[in-house]
């Protein structure tokens, strides 16, 4: 009888622990599950998520000569 009681208490503890983790980490778990669902969907195209007209893209090879010229100016302190 002691083994059955111990097993029931252990099962209840695991169930309560699982519920606690689900409640405490709900936003993180939802994002992860959505990412997994998208990843496993064969019809998902990541390019459809990006609105190319609204996003600002940085150039692949930016020109730093203007920034370097501005930083190399001499300042005389009195």
PDB file of N, CA, C and O in Angstrom, chain B, residues numbered from 101:
ATOM      1  N   UNK B 101       0.820  -1.189   0.000  1.00  0.00           N
ATOM      2  CA  UNK B 101       0.000   0.000   0.000  1.00  0.00           C
ATOM      3  C   UNK B 101       0.868   1.259   0.000  1.00  0.00           C
ATOM      4  O   UNK B 101       0.470   2.273  -0.574  1.00  0.00           O
ATOM      5  N   UNK B 102       2.038   1.218   0.626  1.00  0.00           N
ATOM      6  CA  UNK B 102       2.940   2.370   0.686  1.00  0.00           C
ATOM      7  C   UNK B 102       3.487   2.725  -0.686  1.00  0.00           C
ATOM      8  O   UNK B 102       3.668   3.901  -1.000  1.00  0.00           O
ATOM      9  N   UNK B 103       3.755   1.698  -1.518  1.00  0.00           N
ATOM     10  CA  UNK B 103       4.294   1.956  -2.854  1.00  0.00           C
ATOM     11  C   UNK B 103       3.258   2.642  -3.741  1.00  0.00           C
ATOM     12  O   UNK B 103       3.600   3.529  -4.523  1.00  0.00           O
ATOM     13  N   UNK B 104       2.005   2.242  -3.624  1.00  0.00           N
ATOM     14  CA  UNK B 104       0.941   2.850  -4.427  1.00  0.00           C
ATOM     15  C   UNK B 104       0.758   4.310  -4.021  1.00  0.00           C
ATOM     16  O   UNK B 104       0.604   5.176  -4.883  1.00  0.00           O
ATOM     17  N   UNK B 105       0.773   4.586  -2.745  1.00  0.00           N
ATOM     18  CA  UNK B 105       0.632   5.961  -2.251  1.00  0.00           C
ATOM     19  C   UNK B 105       1.792   6.825  -2.731  1.00  0.00           C
ATOM     20  O   UNK B 105       1.590   7.961  -3.162  1.00  0.00           O
ATOM     21  N   UNK B 106       2.993   6.292  -2.658  1.00  0.00           N
ATOM     22  CA  UNK B 106       4.172   7.025  -3.126  1.00  0.00           C
ATOM     23  C   UNK B 106       4.080   7.296  -4.628  1.00  0.00           C
ATOM     24  O   UNK B 106       4.413   8.391  -5.080  1.00  0.00           O
ATOM     25  N   UNK B 107       3.635   6.314  -5.398  1.00  0.00           N
ATOM     26  CA  UNK B 107       3.499   6.496  -6.842  1.00  0.00           C
ATOM     27  C   UNK B 107       2.452   7.553  -7.153  1.00  0.00           C
ATOM     28  O   UNK B 107       2.673   8.378  -8.039  1.00  0.00           O
ATOM     29  N   UNK B 108       1.328   7.557  -6.463  1.00  0.00           N
ATOM     30  CA  UNK B 108       0.284   8.561  -6.704  1.00  0.00           C
ATOM     31  C   UNK B 108       0.766   9.964  -6.343  1.00  0.00           C
ATOM     32  O   UNK B 108       0.472  10.926  -7.052  1.00  0.00           O
ATOM     33  N   UNK B 109       1.495  10.078  -5.258  1.00  0.00           N
ATOM     34  CA  UNK B 109       2.033  11.380  -4.868  1.00  0.00           C
ATOM     35  C   UNK B 109       3.043  11.869  -5.893  1.00  0.00           C
ATOM     36  O   UNK B 109       3.062  13.052  -6.231  1.00  0.00           O
ATOM     37  N   UNK B 110       3.883  10.967  -6.391  1.00  0.00           N
ATOM     38  CA  UNK B 110       4.876  11.346  -7.394  1.00  0.00           C
ATOM     39  C   UNK B 110       4.204  11.781  -8.692  1.00  0.00           C
ATOM     40  O   UNK B 110       4.627  12.763  -9.302  1.00  0.00           O
ATOM     41  N   UNK B 111       3.169  11.071  -9.124  1.00  0.00           N
ATOM     42  CA  UNK B 111       2.443  11.433 -10.346  1.00  0.00           C
ATOM     43  C   UNK B 111       1.768  12.790 -10.173  1.00  0.00           C
ATOM     44  O   UNK B 111       1.794  13.617 -11.085  1.00  0.00           O
ATOM     45  N   UNK B 112       1.164  13.023  -9.011  1.00  0.00           N
ATOM     46  CA  UNK B 112       0.521  14.321  -8.749  1.00  0.00           C
ATOM     47  C   UNK B 112       1.553  15.439  -8.740  1.00  0.00           C
ATOM     48  O   UNK B 112       1.283  16.528  -9.248  1.00  0.00           O
ATOM     49  N   UNK B 113       2.725  15.194  -8.176  1.00  0.00           N
ATOM     50  CA  UNK B 113       3.776  16.211  -8.143  1.00  0.00           C
ATOM     51  C   UNK B 113       4.266  16.548  -9.540  1.00  0.00           C
ATOM     52  O   UNK B 113       4.491  17.717  -9.854  1.00  0.00           O
ATOM     53  N   UNK B 114       4.435  15.538 -10.380  1.00  0.00           N
ATOM     54  CA  UNK B 114       4.868  15.780 -11.760  1.00  0.00           C
ATOM     55  C   UNK B 114       3.802  16.569 -12.517  1.00  0.00           C
ATOM     56  O   UNK B 114       4.135  17.486 -13.268  1.00  0.00           O
ATOM     57  N   UNK B 115       2.532  16.229 -12.333  1.00  0.00           N
ATOM     58  CA  UNK B 115       1.443  16.943 -13.013  1.00  0.00           C
ATOM     59  C   UNK B 115       1.382  18.395 -12.553  1.00  0.00           C
ATOM     60  O   UNK B 115       1.235  19.292 -13.383  1.00  0.00           O
ATOM     61  N   UNK B 116       1.491  18.643 -11.264  1.00  0.00           N
ATOM     62  CA  UNK B 116       1.472  20.020 -10.762  1.00  0.00           C
ATOM     63  C   UNK B 116       2.700  20.805 -11.234  1.00  0.00           C
ATOM     64  O   UNK B 116       2.595  21.989 -11.554  1.00  0.00           O
ATOM     65  N   UNK B 117       3.833  20.164 -11.276  1.00  0.00           N
ATOM     66  CA  UNK B 117       5.038  20.815 -11.792  1.00  0.00           C
ATOM     67  C   UNK B 117       4.904  21.198 -13.244  1.00  0.00           C
ATOM     68  O   UNK B 117       5.306  22.291 -13.643  1.00  0.00           O
ATOM     69  N   UNK B 118       4.341  20.305 -14.040  1.00  0.00           N
ATOM     70  CA  UNK B 118       4.118  20.577 -15.458  1.00  0.00           C
ATOM     71  C   UNK B 118       3.170  21.765 -15.636  1.00  0.00           C
ATOM     72  O   UNK B 118       3.423  22.642 -16.462  1.00  0.00           O
ATOM     73  N   UNK B 119       2.090  21.795 -14.872  1.00  0.00           N
ATOM     74  CA  UNK B 119       1.135  22.911 -14.953  1.00  0.00           C
ATOM     75  C   UNK B 119       1.793  24.220 -14.549  1.00  0.00           C
ATOM     76  O   UNK B 119       1.537  25.258 -15.160  1.00  0.00           O
ATOM     77  N   UNK B 120       2.628  24.182 -13.539  1.00  0.00           N
ATOM     78  CA  UNK B 120       3.322  25.384 -13.082  1.00  0.00           C
ATOM     79  C   UNK B 120       4.237  25.925 -14.166  1.00  0.00           C
ATOM     80  O   UNK B 120       4.260  27.130 -14.413  1.00  0.00           O
ATOM     81  N   UNK B 121       4.989  25.049 -14.814  1.00  0.00           N
ATOM     82  CA  UNK B 121       5.884  25.481 -15.888  1.00  0.00           C
ATOM     83  C   UNK B 121       5.089  26.028 -17.059  1.00  0.00           C
ATOM     84  O   UNK B 121       5.479  27.037 -17.646  1.00  0.00           O
ATOM     85  N   UNK B 122       3.984  25.388 -17.414  1.00  0.00           N
ATOM     86  CA  UNK B 122       3.149  25.866 -18.511  1.00  0.00           C
ATOM     87  C   UNK B 122       2.593  27.260 -18.229  1.00  0.00           C
ATOM     88  O   UNK B 122       2.540  28.098 -19.130  1.00  0.00           O
ATOM     89  N   UNK B 123       2.187  27.509 -17.012  1.00  0.00           N
ATOM     90  CA  UNK B 123       1.618  28.811 -16.654  1.00  0.00           C
ATOM     91  C   UNK B 123       2.717  29.865 -16.568  1.00  0.00           C
ATOM     92  O   UNK B 123       2.536  30.980 -17.058  1.00  0.00           O
ATOM     93  N   UNK B 124       3.836  29.539 -15.963  1.00  0.00           N
ATOM     94  CA  UNK B 124       4.904  30.518 -15.750  1.00  0.00           C
ATOM     95  C   UNK B 124       5.595  30.914 -17.052  1.00  0.00           C
ATOM     96  O   UNK B 124       5.974  32.073 -17.215  1.00  0.00           O
ATOM     97  N   UNK B 125       5.762  29.995 -17.960  1.00  0.00           N
ATOM     98  CA  UNK B 125       6.514  30.243 -19.195  1.00  0.00           C
ATOM     99  C   UNK B 125       5.624  30.297 -20.425  1.00  0.00           C
ATOM    100  O   UNK B 125       6.085  30.004 -21.528  1.00  0.00           O
ATOM    101  N   UNK B 126       4.369  30.661 -20.263  1.00  0.00           N
ATOM    102  CA  UNK B 126       3.410  30.608 -21.361  1.00  0.00           C
ATOM    103  C   UNK B 126       3.837  31.423 -22.592  1.00  0.00           C
ATOM    104  O   UNK B 126       3.784  30.882 -23.696  1.00  0.00           O
ATOM    105  N   UNK B 127       4.256  32.696 -22.466  1.00  0.00           N
ATOM    106  CA  UNK B 127       4.617  33.447 -23.679  1.00  0.00           C
ATOM    107  C   UNK B 127       5.789  32.824 -24.433  1.00  0.00           C
ATOM    108  O   UNK B 127       5.775  32.743 -25.661  1.00  0.00           O
ATOM    109  N   UNK B 128       6.785  32.393 -23.700  1.00  0.00           N
ATOM    110  CA  UNK B 128       7.953  31.790 -24.340  1.00  0.00           C
ATOM    111  C   UNK B 128       7.596  30.471 -25.010  1.00  0.00           C
ATOM    112  O   UNK B 128       8.045  30.194 -26.122  1.00  0.00           O
ATOM    113  N   UNK B 129       6.800  29.667 -24.345  1.00  0.00           N
ATOM    114  CA  UNK B 129       6.407  28.380 -24.905  1.00  0.00           C
ATOM    115  C   UNK B 129       5.528  28.547 -26.142  1.00  0.00           C
ATOM    116  O   UNK B 129       5.630  27.763 -27.085  1.00  0.00           O
ATOM    117  N   UNK B 130       4.660  29.570 -26.142  1.00  0.00           N
ATOM    118  CA  UNK B 130       3.806  29.795 -27.309  1.00  0.00           C
ATOM    119  C   UNK B 130       4.634  30.198 -28.519  1.00  0.00           C
ATOM    120  O   UNK B 130       4.389  29.713 -29.623  1.00  0.00           O
ATOM    121  N   UNK B 131       5.618  31.083 -28.325  1.00  0.00           N
ATOM    122  CA  UNK B 131       6.490  31.487 -29.433  1.00  0.00           C
ATOM    123  C   UNK B 131       7.260  30.289 -29.978  1.00  0.00           C
ATOM    124  O   UNK B 131       7.403  30.125 -31.190  1.00  0.00           O
ATOM    125  N   UNK B 132       7.749  29.463 -29.072  1.00  0.00           N
ATOM    126  CA  UNK B 132       8.496  28.283 -29.508  1.00  0.00           C
ATOM    127  C   UNK B 132       7.631  27.300 -30.270  1.00  0.00           C
ATOM    128  O   UNK B 132       8.059  26.741 -31.280  1.00  0.00           O
ATOM    129  N   UNK B 133       6.420  27.089 -29.790  1.00  0.00           N
ATOM    130  CA  UNK B 133       5.516  26.163 -30.482  1.00  0.00           C
ATOM    131  C   UNK B 133       5.100  26.696 -31.847  1.00  0.00           C
ATOM    132  O   UNK B 133       4.958  25.925 -32.797  1.00  0.00           O
ATOM    133  N   UNK B 134       4.902  28.030 -31.954  1.00  0.00           N
ATOM    134  CA  UNK B 134       4.578  28.612 -33.251  1.00  0.00           C
ATOM    135  C   UNK B 134       5.745  28.452 -34.217  1.00  0.00           C
ATOM    136  O   UNK B 134       5.539  28.165 -35.396  1.00  0.00           O
ATOM    137  N   UNK B 135       6.955  28.635 -33.730  1.00  0.00           N
ATOM    138  CA  UNK B 135       8.132  28.477 -34.581  1.00  0.00           C
ATOM    139  C   UNK B 135       8.271  27.031 -35.047  1.00  0.00           C
ATOM    140  O   UNK B 135       8.610  26.782 -36.204  1.00  0.00           O
ATOM    141  N   UNK B 136       8.014  26.091 -34.167  1.00  0.00           N
ATOM    142  CA  UNK B 136       8.088  24.677 -34.547  1.00  0.00           C
ATOM    143  C   UNK B 136       7.009  24.348 -35.578  1.00  0.00           C
ATOM    144  O   UNK B 136       7.270  23.636 -36.548  1.00  0.00           O
ATOM    145  N   UNK B 137       5.790  24.868 -35.368  1.00  0.00           N
ATOM    146  CA  UNK B 137       4.713  24.616 -36.330  1.00  0.00           C
ATOM    147  C   UNK B 137       5.050  25.191 -37.700  1.00  0.00           C
ATOM    148  O   UNK B 137       4.808  24.547 -38.721  1.00  0.00           O
ATOM    149  N   UNK B 138       5.615  26.419 -37.727  1.00  0.00           N
ATOM    150  CA  UNK B 138       6.004  27.018 -39.009  1.00  0.00           C
ATOM    151  C   UNK B 138       7.098  26.197 -39.669  1.00  0.00           C
ATOM    152  O   UNK B 138       7.080  25.994 -40.883  1.00  0.00           O
ATOM    153  N   UNK B 139       8.052  25.722 -38.873  1.00  0.00           N
ATOM    154  CA  UNK B 139       9.180  24.977 -39.411  1.00  0.00           C
ATOM    155  C   UNK B 139       8.755  23.634 -39.989  1.00  0.00           C
ATOM    156  O   UNK B 139       9.342  23.156 -40.960  1.00  0.00           O
ATOM    157  N   UNK B 140       7.736  23.028 -39.394  1.00  0.00           N
ATOM    158  CA  UNK B 140       7.284  21.719 -39.871  1.00  0.00           C
ATOM    159  C   UNK B 140       6.255  21.807 -40.991  1.00  0.00           C
ATOM    160  O   UNK B 140       5.894  20.787 -41.577  1.00  0.00           O
ATOM    161  N   UNK B 141       5.777  23.012 -41.297  1.00  0.00           N
ATOM    162  CA  UNK B 141       4.785  23.204 -42.346  1.00  0.00           C
ATOM    163  C   UNK B 141       5.485  23.233 -43.704  1.00  0.00           C
ATOM    164  O   UNK B 141       6.294  24.128 -43.949  1.00  0.00           O
ATOM    165  N   UNK B 142       5.199  22.282 -44.590  1.00  0.00           N
ATOM    166  CA  UNK B 142       5.888  22.263 -45.886  1.00  0.00           C
ATOM    167  C   UNK B 142       5.445  23.399 -46.812  1.00  0.00           C
ATOM    168  O   UNK B 142       6.156  23.707 -47.769  1.00  0.00           O
ATOM    169  N   UNK B 143       4.309  24.025 -46.564  1.00  0.00           N
ATOM    170  CA  UNK B 143       3.817  25.110 -47.415  1.00  0.00           C
ATOM    171  C   UNK B 143       4.244  26.488 -46.913  1.00  0.00           C
ATOM    172  O   UNK B 143       3.856  27.497 -47.503  1.00  0.00           O
ATOM    173  N   UNK B 144       5.027  26.556 -45.847  1.00  0.00           N
ATOM    174  CA  UNK B 144       5.442  27.833 -45.276  1.00  0.00           C
ATOM    175  C   UNK B 144       6.603  28.408 -46.072  1.00  0.00           C
ATOM    176  O   UNK B 144       7.585  27.716 -46.345  1.00  0.00           O
ATOM    177  N   UNK B 145       6.485  29.678 -46.443  1.00  0.00           N
ATOM    178  CA  UNK B 145       7.545  30.378 -47.152  1.00  0.00           C
ATOM    179  C   UNK B 145       7.972  31.570 -46.299  1.00  0.00           C
ATOM    180  O   UNK B 145       7.171  32.483 -46.101  1.00  0.00           O
ATOM    181  N   UNK B 146       9.192  31.597 -45.791  1.00  0.00           N
ATOM    182  CA  UNK B 146       9.612  32.698 -44.925  1.00  0.00           C
ATOM    183  C   UNK B 146       9.590  34.050 -45.622  1.00  0.00           C
ATOM    184  O   UNK B 146       9.464  35.080 -44.960  1.00  0.00           O
ATOM    185  N   UNK B 147       9.710  34.068 -46.946  1.00  0.00           N
ATOM    186  CA  UNK B 147       9.695  35.336 -47.666  1.00  0.00           C
ATOM    187  C   UNK B 147       8.331  36.005 -47.630  1.00  0.00           C
ATOM    188  O   UNK B 147       8.236  37.214 -47.839  1.00  0.00           O
ATOM    189  N   UNK B 148       7.277  35.250 -47.372  1.00  0.00           N
ATOM    190  CA  UNK B 148       5.943  35.830 -47.307  1.00  0.00           C
ATOM    191  C   UNK B 148       5.744  36.669 -46.060  1.00  0.00           C
ATOM    192  O   UNK B 148       4.870  37.536 -46.044  1.00  0.00           O
ATOM    193  N   UNK B 149       6.530  36.440 -45.008  1.00  0.00           N
ATOM    194  CA  UNK B 149       6.393  37.182 -43.758  1.00  0.00           C
ATOM    195  C   UNK B 149       6.951  38.595 -43.853  1.00  0.00           C
ATOM    196  O   UNK B 149       6.508  39.478 -43.119  1.00  0.00           O
ATOM    197  N   UNK B 150       7.902  38.824 -44.730  1.00  0.00           N
ATOM    198  CA  UNK B 150       8.603  40.096 -44.803  1.00  0.00           C
ATOM    199  C   UNK B 150       7.908  41.009 -45.807  1.00  0.00           C
ATOM    200  O   UNK B 150       7.711  40.644 -46.966  1.00  0.00           O
ATOM    201  N   UNK B 151       7.542  42.192 -45.349  1.00  0.00           N
ATOM    202  CA  UNK B 151       6.972  43.207 -46.231  1.00  0.00           C
ATOM    203  C   UNK B 151       8.139  44.042 -46.748  1.00  0.00           C
ATOM    204  O   UNK B 151       8.615  44.938 -46.050  1.00  0.00           O
ATOM    205  N   UNK B 152       8.604  43.758 -47.962  1.00  0.00           N
ATOM    206  CA  UNK B 152       9.813  44.392 -48.475  1.00  0.00           C
ATOM    207  C   UNK B 152       9.622  45.874 -48.725  1.00  0.00           C
ATOM    208  O   UNK B 152      10.603  46.617 -48.709  1.00  0.00           O
ATOM    209  N   UNK B 153       8.412  46.336 -48.953  1.00  0.00           N
ATOM    210  CA  UNK B 153       8.188  47.759 -49.194  1.00  0.00           C
ATOM    211  C   UNK B 153       8.330  48.568 -47.912  1.00  0.00           C
ATOM    212  O   UNK B 153       8.730  49.732 -47.966  1.00  0.00           O
ATOM    213  N   UNK B 154       8.016  47.987 -46.772  1.00  0.00           N
ATOM    214  CA  UNK B 154       8.021  48.729 -45.518  1.00  0.00           C
ATOM    215  C   UNK B 154       9.343  48.614 -44.763  1.00  0.00           C
ATOM    216  O   UNK B 154       9.605  49.428 -43.878  1.00  0.00           O
ATOM    217  N   UNK B 155      10.169  47.645 -45.080  1.00  0.00           N
ATOM    218  CA  UNK B 155      11.406  47.457 -44.321  1.00  0.00           C
ATOM    219  C   UNK B 155      12.529  48.278 -44.917  1.00  0.00           C
ATOM    220  O   UNK B 155      12.608  48.457 -46.133  1.00  0.00           O
ATOM    221  N   UNK B 156      13.385  48.770 -44.061  1.00  0.00           N
ATOM    222  CA  UNK B 156      14.550  49.511 -44.497  1.00  0.00           C
ATOM    223  C   UNK B 156      15.732  48.562 -44.402  1.00  0.00           C
ATOM    224  O   UNK B 156      15.980  47.953 -43.361  1.00  0.00           O
ATOM    225  N   UNK B 157      16.450  48.449 -45.498  1.00  0.00           N
ATOM    226  CA  UNK B 157      17.583  47.529 -45.521  1.00  0.00           C
ATOM    227  C   UNK B 157      18.880  48.311 -45.586  1.00  0.00           C
ATOM    228  O   UNK B 157      18.995  49.287 -46.327  1.00  0.00           O
ATOM    229  N   UNK B 158      19.842  47.881 -44.815  1.00  0.00           N
ATOM    230  CA  UNK B 158      21.162  48.489 -44.847  1.00  0.00           C
ATOM    231  C   UNK B 158      21.943  47.916 -46.018  1.00  0.00           C
ATOM    232  O   UNK B 158      21.742  46.760 -46.388  1.00  0.00           O
ATOM    233  N   UNK B 159      22.832  48.710 -46.606  1.00  0.00           N
ATOM    234  CA  UNK B 159      23.629  48.183 -47.713  1.00  0.00           C
ATOM    235  C   UNK B 159      24.592  47.106 -47.235  1.00  0.00           C
ATOM    236  O   UNK B 159      25.041  47.121 -46.089  1.00  0.00           O
ATOM    237  N   UNK B 160      24.902  46.177 -48.126  1.00  0.00           N
ATOM    238  CA  UNK B 160      25.819  45.108 -47.759  1.00  0.00           C
ATOM    239  C   UNK B 160      27.233  45.631 -47.550  1.00  0.00           C
ATOM    240  O   UNK B 160      27.953  45.140 -46.681  1.00  0.00           O
ATOM    241  N   UNK B 161      27.638  46.632 -48.345  1.00  0.00           N
ATOM    242  CA  UNK B 161      28.969  47.226 -48.221  1.00  0.00           C
ATOM    243  C   UNK B 161      28.804  48.722 -47.953  1.00  0.00           C
ATOM    244  O   UNK B 161      28.863  49.522 -48.886  1.00  0.00           O
ATOM    245  N   UNK B 162      28.599  49.106 -46.706  1.00  0.00           N
ATOM    246  CA  UNK B 162      28.379  50.521 -46.415  1.00  0.00           C
ATOM    247  C   UNK B 162      29.649  51.330 -46.640  1.00  0.00           C
ATOM    248  O   UNK B 162      30.758  50.810 -46.519  1.00  0.00           O
ATOM    249  N   UNK B 163      29.478  52.604 -46.968  1.00  0.00           N
ATOM    250  CA  UNK B 163      30.590  53.503 -47.215  1.00  0.00           C
ATOM    251  C   UNK B 163      30.897  54.246 -45.917  1.00  0.00           C
ATOM    252  O   UNK B 163      30.133  55.113 -45.493  1.00  0.00           O
ATOM    253  N   UNK B 164      32.017  53.903 -45.293  1.00  0.00           N
ATOM    254  CA  UNK B 164      32.387  54.508 -44.022  1.00  0.00           C
ATOM    255  C   UNK B 164      33.323  55.706 -44.196  1.00  0.00           C
ATOM    256  O   UNK B 164      33.797  56.248 -43.197  1.00  0.00           O
ATOM    257  N   UNK B 165      33.600  56.133 -45.414  1.00  0.00           N
ATOM    258  CA  UNK B 165      34.555  57.215 -45.609  1.00  0.00           C
ATOM    259  C   UNK B 165      34.040  58.529 -45.024  1.00  0.00           C
ATOM    260  O   UNK B 165      34.830  59.304 -44.484  1.00  0.00           O
ATOM    261  N   UNK B 166      32.745  58.799 -45.118  1.00  0.00           N
ATOM    262  CA  UNK B 166      32.194  60.033 -44.557  1.00  0.00           C
ATOM    263  C   UNK B 166      32.273  60.019 -43.035  1.00  0.00           C
ATOM    264  O   UNK B 166      32.604  61.035 -42.424  1.00  0.00           O
ATOM    265  N   UNK B 167      31.976  58.892 -42.422  1.00  0.00           N
ATOM    266  CA  UNK B 167      32.036  58.795 -40.970  1.00  0.00           C
ATOM    267  C   UNK B 167      33.482  58.902 -40.488  1.00  0.00           C
ATOM    268  O   UNK B 167      33.745  59.518 -39.455  1.00  0.00           O
ATOM    269  N   UNK B 168      34.410  58.313 -41.219  1.00  0.00           N
ATOM    270  CA  UNK B 168      35.818  58.386 -40.838  1.00  0.00           C
ATOM    271  C   UNK B 168      36.336  59.808 -40.981  1.00  0.00           C
ATOM    272  O   UNK B 168      37.138  60.253 -40.160  1.00  0.00           O
ATOM    273  N   UNK B 169      35.894  60.537 -42.011  1.00  0.00           N
ATOM    274  CA  UNK B 169      36.322  61.919 -42.195  1.00  0.00           C
ATOM    275  C   UNK B 169      35.790  62.795 -41.072  1.00  0.00           C
ATOM    276  O   UNK B 169      36.490  63.700 -40.618  1.00  0.00           O
ATOM    277  N   UNK B 170      34.592  62.550 -40.624  1.00  0.00           N
ATOM    278  CA  UNK B 170      34.005  63.347 -39.552  1.00  0.00           C
ATOM    279  C   UNK B 170      34.722  63.080 -38.232  1.00  0.00           C
ATOM    280  O   UNK B 170      34.853  63.990 -37.414  1.00  0.00           O
ATOM    281  N   UNK B 171      35.180  61.878 -38.012  1.00  0.00           N
ATOM    282  CA  UNK B 171      35.856  61.542 -36.765  1.00  0.00           C
ATOM    283  C   UNK B 171      37.298  62.013 -36.732  1.00  0.00           C
ATOM    284  O   UNK B 171      37.868  62.168 -35.652  1.00  0.00           O
ATOM    285  N   UNK B 172      37.904  62.247 -37.895  1.00  0.00           N
ATOM    286  CA  UNK B 172      39.320  62.603 -37.922  1.00  0.00           C
ATOM    287  C   UNK B 172      39.558  64.109 -37.891  1.00  0.00           C
ATOM    288  O   UNK B 172      40.695  64.545 -38.073  1.00  0.00           O
ATOM    289  N   UNK B 173      38.543  64.902 -37.671  1.00  0.00           N
ATOM    290  CA  UNK B 173      38.730  66.343 -37.600  1.00  0.00           C
ATOM    291  C   UNK B 173      39.467  66.704 -36.316  1.00  0.00           C
ATOM    292  O   UNK B 173      39.278  66.077 -35.274  1.00  0.00           O
ATOM    293  N   UNK B 174      40.297  67.713 -36.415  1.00  0.00           N
ATOM    294  CA  UNK B 174      41.112  68.145 -35.291  1.00  0.00           C
ATOM    295  C   UNK B 174      40.321  69.165 -34.491  1.00  0.00           C
ATOM    296  O   UNK B 174      39.750  70.106 -35.043  1.00  0.00           O
ATOM    297  N   UNK B 175      40.299  68.963 -33.189  1.00  0.00           N
ATOM    298  CA  UNK B 175      39.638  69.909 -32.303  1.00  0.00           C
ATOM    299  C   UNK B 175      40.672  70.492 -31.375  1.00  0.00           C
ATOM    300  O   UNK B 175      41.420  69.767 -30.717  1.00  0.00           O
ATOM    301  N   UNK B 176      40.709  71.822 -31.328  1.00  0.00           N
ATOM    302  CA  UNK B 176      41.676  72.498 -30.469  1.00  0.00           C
ATOM    303  C   UNK B 176      40.987  72.890 -29.179  1.00  0.00           C
ATOM    304  O   UNK B 176      40.001  73.627 -29.178  1.00  0.00           O
ATOM    305  N   UNK B 177      41.522  72.388 -28.087  1.00  0.00           N
ATOM    306  CA  UNK B 177      40.951  72.703 -26.774  1.00  0.00           C
ATOM    307  C   UNK B 177      41.806  73.740 -26.093  1.00  0.00           C
ATOM    308  O   UNK B 177      43.033  73.663 -26.143  1.00  0.00           O
ATOM    309  N   UNK B 178      41.181  74.706 -25.458  1.00  0.00           N
ATOM    310  CA  UNK B 178      41.918  75.764 -24.784  1.00  0.00           C
ATOM    311  C   UNK B 178      41.855  75.577 -23.311  1.00  0.00           C
ATOM    312  O   UNK B 178      42.421  76.374 -22.563  1.00  0.00           O
TER     313      UNK B 178
END
